[in-house]
Amino acid sequence: MDIKIVHENNNVIFYTDGVALSSTISGGGHIRSIVFNTLQEYIQEDKFDLYINKILENYGLGANTPVFVTLVDINHMKIINTEDYLIAVTAGISEPASFKGNRKPGTINVMVIVKRKPEGNAMADMFRVATEAKSMAAFALGLKFGNIPSPGTVSDAVCVVFAGEEGIRYCGFGTALGDKIIESIYDSVYAAGKEYMEHHGHNNGT
């Protein structure tokens, strides 16, 4: 299965026909594309819908298109593309998330395209392990708020897409495909996060 990747201006667009479960600001369900966008400056929460709609309009993309936004230069995106899946990650982790009160934004974005057709609860299972793999990398990077380990930032987003003909039901930890995907997510988030921290540092809070 071919996935077309277009890099234009501050956007990377992945074209594929599939079904998505996404925690991006909008998007999901039956999709034909996914967008990663680098913001030129921080925008207020109530402006995001308008901002995303303009991106979709500019490229003629459907309203269901998941759109990741980040302040990280899109050229620092990590991509792993194999016969069975594609992973794309950006990581801006200056402000670790915490239930102790940190509300400052920072974003780890994780997209997984599984080149299979989902059966049973495969999508939910993959969403779970993608989030857990992201958190494992955050722990390995030493993210914490005070003395409490942090699994990421307050505005992290994960999108899982299944796009293929061959069915799959189990794809979590302990499965051949799941373990490969989890390792790729972990490696990508760790590499992107380490690169960001080396150039920008991060705040461990108090």
SULMOCOR-V153365 format. One record per helix or strand. SS is the DSSP state (~ for helix, > for strand). FROM is the first residue (numbers start at 0). TO is the last residue. Records with the same first field share a line. If there is no record, write none. Layout:
# SULMOCOR-V153365
SS: FROM-TO, FROM-TO
This chain:
# SULMOCOR-V153365
>: 3-7, 10-21, 28-37, 65-69, 77-80, 84-91, 94-94, 106-113, 116-117, 143-144, 147-148, 156-161, 166-167, 202-202
~: 44-58, 73-75, 121-139, 175-199
